[in-house]
Amino acid sequence: MGFLNKNLLSKIFPKYVDLFEQINNNVLFQNYIKSKSSICTTIPTGSKSDYFKFINKEIIKNEAIDYLEFGVYEGGTIIDWPKINTNKNSRFFAFDKFPPKYPIPKIDDERVHFVKGLFQDTLHDFLKDFKLKSKLVIFINLNKKFDTLYCLSELDKIFNQKPIVMFDQFGKLQEEFIAFHNYIKSFRRDFQFLCQSENWRKCTIELYPREKLHTASKKLESYNTGIKELDNNKKKANVIFLLIDDLRLDKFYGQNRTAYTPNIDLLLKKSVFFDSAISSADGTFASMGSIFTSKYPSATGITWANNHSKARKFFENIRLCGYDLHATFPTGPGYDFFKTISKSFKKENCDTVDWKKGLSNGIDKIIHQHLTMNKMNTPWFYYIHLMDMHLQRSISSKFSSKIYGKTAYERKLSLIDSWLGEFLEMVDLDNTLLVLTSDHGEYILDNNMKPDFVPILQQNSRIEKNKISNSFLGSFGNITIPLYLDEWGRPRTIAQVGLIIMRTILTPYRQQKLKRSLDQYEIRSTYKRGKNYLFDEAIRVPLLFIGAGVMHSRIINDQVRHVDIFPTLAKLINLPINKNAIDGRSLLNLINGKSENEVPAIIESMPVLEKPVGDVIGVRTSKYKYFRSRINPKLNVSLFDLEDDPKEIKNLADTKPEILDEMEVILTQNFKNTPIIKEEITDQRKAQALKTLKEMGYD
């Protein structure tokens, strides 16, 4: 409702509208019934005593309980329960004001105790001395939202393994129900319904133990970066090259982050970390090619569909130097880059996994098995490519809470961090070099920032597999595809048609809404990669080295580049390299604390879909960022002073012509002419690649 005019709303609805709250609460209520009542038993309407007898017999099984009742009223319930639960070790406590009209009931049972007074005054002190001895059972008959919320919040500190909570007025959506909803959201609890009666007026709930946040790896905590330097002439270090696809720097490191990442935080303290590593391109295949060739994409011609074989040379050199090659990376239609480089690996050493799957879909187990099955012969090189950061990947319910991050993007990083803790327990950093980086960053951090995103419809719409795309059909002539047919020329589902209609209606409206509500920097969170801009959100990525051969731990602010990673790795593991045949250089001097002159980073947008090359090229230094149209130096020109304007808001192209000329000279000297594409691509292969790229969010 933030986009609505609040003054106008107050005039239309000057008073509180009870109906609106009931409607909203009912949505929450029905969702809980659908998702939390798989084992719930409906008890036929009868006396309250019969309801409690069922609970004691079928759920508690007359075991010893510590029973706490809130809202005694006339005392019928506290009189019944000691008769129903006959276990001699049970204890019963009743909280109420017990006014003269409703005095303390007379019960001849030493197991029963009464606490007189407002429970807001008495419960806190009671719990200080209360020692839980048996299963906790709570009965709430308060019929007031804030009383119920206070009660549950105070009791949370003594909730043991799966306490049982019985509500007498749960069906009143604005009172006990909404209080319970607010409690479980505030205290990160999960639950299930056990039984209900009178159409959910009464219900009994079993609370689950609150899942503890993951902690940092104990093995990493004890790791000492000042170990003896590895003698490469006697023993070669194992290598793990971990690439987290789509990971931008400012969500990995710095103040502008909300993810819960104890393992990443510890890695930053124990490693050599470069906080200004620049990707060569804002898309996967061009940037990966740049890492593995130590050449810019303009020099190799590697795109989403071409010249992938050039990236194999890196792995071939590693293999020739005696390394046992292993990999876990994505595959699928359009993922020919990984299919090509996999030819350098033995089939049994290469796990190719569905690009749509992530760590929570079993990839974690595949990596674990790879490291623990003893099929890796020392020295080994293990390349791991994770796709979990992509917005198209759903987040597991465990990490859906805001405690793991403000946005879906950051919650996914928390998920990866949890896995990192387990992963690092399996890695011997004394004999293994770990390199962690990303191929590119990202603009959009949450699906809600996509102007064309339609919740529910978009998530549920079905995309058929293994069909031929419009671009392929179009090669046979101009074919018009009606709304009711999908891009493959076959009938759409109702959800797909609805998605198209809703997108058409909502996208312009949402674009205007976002423009009004976001500032110039925030609006970039709606941008997409592969366009006519190259902001740091998409090209500034993490880069760290830790383990064998790395004697130090420090954060290095010098600008470095994707093309520098391979020469650095080669130097660390004593791999011969032809310095004259690459665009990068070793960062070993910087790692060891020595200074180096800065080298400008050449950057370009990834050519996506049907374009042979990207729209823009540019150059970045620690002081300035410059990019412009690839085909016309005077078109789409941008120049930013990164020291004075790190968010790249003020374009200086018209006011700093001398700087513009200097940057253009650097770009012209370093940007290679795109080589002739040497690999043929069939129409069907192209169609498959386009389909996958669309699913990943490219246009």
LINBEL-V224170 format. One record per residue. N is the residue number from 0. OMEGA is omega in degrees with one decimal (NA if undefined). Layout:
n:omega
N:OMEGA
N:OMEGA
This chain:
n:omega
0:-175.0
1:-177.0
2:180.0
3:178.9
4:-175.1
5:178.3
6:179.0
7:179.1
8:-178.4
9:177.4
10:178.7
11:179.9
12:-176.7
13:-179.4
14:179.0
15:-179.6
16:-176.8
17:-176.3
18:-178.6
19:-179.6
20:178.4
21:179.8
22:-179.0
23:179.9
24:179.3
25:175.9
26:177.9
27:-178.4
28:-178.9
29:177.6
30:177.4
31:179.8
32:-179.4
33:-170.3
34:-171.7
35:-173.7
36:-176.2
37:-179.9
38:-175.2
39:177.5
40:174.8
41:-177.8
42:180.0
43:-179.3
44:179.5
45:178.7
46:177.2
47:179.4
48:177.6
49:178.4
50:-179.4
51:177.8
52:177.3
53:-178.6
54:-178.3
55:-176.6
56:-171.9
57:-175.2
58:-177.8
59:180.0
60:175.8
61:175.2
62:179.5
63:179.8
64:165.1
65:-171.2
66:177.5
67:-177.3
68:-179.4
69:-176.5
70:-172.4
71:178.6
72:-177.4
73:173.3
74:-176.7
75:-175.6
76:-179.1
77:173.7
78:-176.9
79:-168.6
80:177.0
81:176.4
82:-177.8
83:179.0
84:-172.7
85:179.9
86:-173.9
87:-179.4
88:178.0
89:176.2
90:-176.3
91:-178.9
92:-178.1
93:-177.2
94:175.4
95:175.8
96:-177.3
97:178.4
98:-177.9
99:-179.2
100:-179.4
101:-176.7
102:178.1
103:180.0
104:177.5
105:-177.6
106:-179.5
107:-179.6
108:-175.8
109:177.8
110:-173.4
111:-179.1
112:-179.0
113:177.1
114:-173.4
115:178.7
116:174.2
117:-176.2
118:173.0
119:178.3
120:-171.2
121:-170.9
122:-176.9
123:-179.8
124:177.8
125:-176.3
126:178.5
127:-176.1
128:-175.6
129:177.8
130:-178.1
131:-178.6
132:-175.5
133:179.0
134:-176.1
135:176.7
136:-177.7
137:172.2
138:-177.9
139:177.2
140:-173.5
141:176.7
142:176.4
143:-173.0
144:-171.9
145:173.7
146:180.0
147:-179.2
148:177.8
149:-178.6
150:-179.2
151:-178.9
152:177.9
153:-177.6
154:-176.0
155:-176.8
156:179.2
157:178.8
158:-179.2
159:-179.6
160:174.2
161:174.1
162:178.6
163:179.1
164:178.5
165:177.7
166:179.4
167:-176.6
168:-173.9
169:-177.0
170:175.6
171:-165.9
172:-177.2
173:-177.3
174:-174.1
175:-178.1
176:-175.1
177:174.7
178:178.3
179:177.8
180:-179.6
181:178.6
182:-175.1
183:177.2
184:-178.3
185:-174.0
186:174.9
187:178.6
188:169.5
189:-173.6
190:170.3
191:174.5
192:177.4
193:177.9
194:178.6
195:179.6
196:178.3
197:177.9
198:175.0
199:172.7
200:174.0
201:172.9
202:178.7
203:-171.7
204:171.7
205:178.8
206:176.9
207:175.1
208:178.3
209:-178.9
210:-178.5
211:175.5
212:179.8
213:-178.2
214:-179.2
215:178.8
216:177.8
217:-179.9
218:177.8
219:178.6
220:-177.1
221:-177.4
222:179.9
223:-177.7
224:-177.5
225:-179.4
226:178.5
227:-178.9
228:-178.3
229:177.2
230:-174.5
231:178.9
232:-178.0
233:-175.5
234:178.7
235:179.3
236:166.6
237:-176.8
238:168.6
239:176.6
240:-175.7
241:178.6
242:178.5
243:-174.9
244:169.9
245:-175.2
246:179.1
247:-171.1
248:-169.1
249:173.1
250:177.4
251:-173.1
252:175.7
253:-175.2
254:-175.5
255:-177.1
256:-179.3
257:-180.0
258:175.3
259:-169.3
260:-179.7
261:-179.6
262:176.4
263:179.3
264:179.5
265:175.4
266:180.0
267:179.9
268:-172.8
269:-171.7
270:164.0
271:-173.3
272:176.5
273:-176.0
274:177.5
275:176.1
276:-172.5
277:176.5
278:178.9
279:-178.1
280:-177.8
281:177.8
282:-167.5
283:-167.4
284:177.4
285:-178.5
286:177.4
287:176.4
288:178.8
289:178.0
290:-171.2
291:174.8
292:-173.0
293:176.9
294:177.1
295:179.3
296:179.7
297:179.8
298:-177.2
299:-176.0
300:179.3
301:177.0
302:178.8
303:-175.5
304:-170.5
305:172.4
306:-179.0
307:-176.7
308:179.8
309:-179.8
310:-178.1
311:-173.8
312:178.1
313:-176.6
314:177.0
315:178.1
316:177.9
317:-178.2
318:-179.3
319:178.8
320:172.3
321:-178.4
322:173.6
323:-172.4
324:177.7
325:-178.8
326:166.4
327:-179.0
328:-172.4
329:174.7
330:-179.0
331:177.7
332:-179.5
333:179.6
334:-176.7
335:178.9
336:-178.5
337:177.0
338:-179.5
339:-176.9
340:178.5
341:178.9
342:178.1
343:-177.7
344:169.1
345:-175.3
346:-176.8
347:-179.7
348:-171.9
349:176.5
350:174.7
351:-172.6
352:179.5
353:-175.6
354:-179.5
355:-177.4
356:-179.7
357:-176.9
358:-178.7
359:177.2
360:175.5
361:178.8
362:178.1
363:-179.7
364:178.7
365:179.7
366:179.1
367:179.1
368:-178.8
369:-177.6
370:-172.4
371:-176.3
372:176.6
373:177.0
374:-179.2
375:-178.4
376:180.0
377:-4.6
378:179.2
379:177.0
380:-175.7
381:178.9
382:179.5
383:-179.2
384:-177.6
385:-177.6
386:-170.4
387:-175.2
388:-179.4
389:-178.5
390:179.2
391:178.8
392:-179.6
393:179.7
394:179.8
395:-176.6
396:179.9
397:-176.3
398:-177.7
399:-178.9
400:179.3
401:176.6
402:178.6
403:178.2
404:-178.4
405:-177.0
406:176.6
407:-179.9
408:-177.4
409:176.4
410:176.4
411:176.5
412:175.0
413:176.3
414:179.0
415:179.6
416:177.1
417:177.3
418:180.0
419:178.8
420:177.9
421:-178.7
422:-176.6
423:175.4
424:-177.7
425:-173.2
426:175.5
427:-176.0
428:175.6
429:-178.1
430:-176.1
431:174.8
432:177.2
433:174.2
434:-180.0
435:178.6
436:175.8
437:178.5
438:-179.6
439:177.0
440:-176.7
441:174.8
442:-173.6
443:-177.9
444:-178.4
445:-179.8
446:-179.1
447:177.6
448:176.0
449:-179.5
450:-177.2
451:-179.2
452:178.0
453:-178.3
454:178.5
455:-179.7
456:-177.4
457:-178.5
458:-175.5
459:-177.8
460:-173.4
461:176.6
462:-178.5
463:-179.7
464:171.2
465:176.1
466:-177.5
467:-171.8
468:178.1
469:-176.7
470:178.9
471:177.6
472:-177.8
473:180.0
474:179.3
475:180.0
476:-179.6
477:-178.4
478:178.9
479:-178.8
480:179.3
481:-178.0
482:-175.0
483:174.8
484:178.7
485:-175.1
486:178.4
487:179.1
488:-179.2
489:-174.1
490:175.4
491:170.8
492:177.4
493:-179.5
494:-180.0
495:177.1
496:178.5
497:179.0
498:-180.0
499:-179.7
500:-178.8
501:176.7
502:-178.5
503:-177.7
504:-169.2
505:-173.1
506:179.5
507:179.6
508:-178.5
509:176.6
510:179.1
511:179.1
512:-179.8
513:178.8
514:-179.5
515:-171.9
516:-177.1
517:176.0
518:-172.3
519:177.4
520:-178.0
521:-178.0
522:178.8
523:176.2
524:173.6
525:-176.7
526:175.4
527:177.8
528:178.3
529:-178.2
530:-175.2
531:176.4
532:-177.8
533:179.6
534:-173.2
535:178.1
536:-175.4
537:-174.5
538:177.3
539:-169.7
540:175.4
541:172.1
542:177.8
543:176.5
544:177.2
545:175.8
546:-172.9
547:178.0
548:179.2
549:-170.9
550:-169.6
551:169.5
552:-179.3
553:173.1
554:-175.8
555:-176.5
556:-179.3
557:175.2
558:174.8
559:-170.1
560:173.9
561:-175.5
562:179.4
563:-172.8
564:-178.0
565:177.4
566:178.0
567:177.9
568:179.2
569:-179.7
570:-177.7
571:-178.2
572:175.0
573:178.8
574:-179.9
575:-177.2
576:178.1
577:-176.0
578:-177.3
579:-175.6
580:-176.5
581:177.5
582:-176.4
583:177.7
584:179.1
585:177.6
586:-174.0
587:177.8
588:177.9
589:178.5
590:-177.7
591:173.7
592:178.9
593:-178.5
594:177.2
595:173.5
596:-178.6
597:174.8
598:179.1
599:177.9
600:175.8
601:-174.4
602:176.5
603:176.5
604:-178.1
605:172.4
606:-178.1
607:178.7
608:-168.8
609:178.9
610:179.2
611:179.5
612:-179.9
613:-174.8
614:-171.9
615:173.2
616:-178.8
617:179.0
618:179.3
619:169.2
620:177.5
621:-178.3
622:-173.4
623:170.8
624:-179.7
625:171.6
626:-177.0
627:179.8
628:178.0
629:-173.0
630:-176.9
631:-177.3
632:-177.8
633:-174.4
634:178.3
635:-176.6
636:177.1
637:177.8
638:-178.3
639:173.5
640:-172.7
641:178.2
642:-179.7
643:-174.1
644:-174.7
645:178.5
646:176.2
647:-178.7
648:-172.8
649:179.2
650:-176.5
651:-174.2
652:-177.3
653:-174.8
654:-179.7
655:-176.4
656:-178.7
657:176.8
658:178.7
659:-179.9
660:179.4
661:-179.0
662:178.3
663:177.3
664:178.6
665:-179.3
666:-178.1
667:-178.7
668:-173.4
669:-176.7
670:-178.0
671:172.0
672:-178.8
673:-178.5
674:176.4
675:178.6
676:-175.0
677:-177.4
678:178.3
679:177.7
680:-178.9
681:179.7
682:-178.4
683:177.8
684:177.9
685:-180.0
686:178.9
687:179.0
688:180.0
689:-179.9
690:-179.5
691:179.8
692:177.0
693:179.1
694:178.8
695:175.5
696:177.2
697:175.0
698:NA
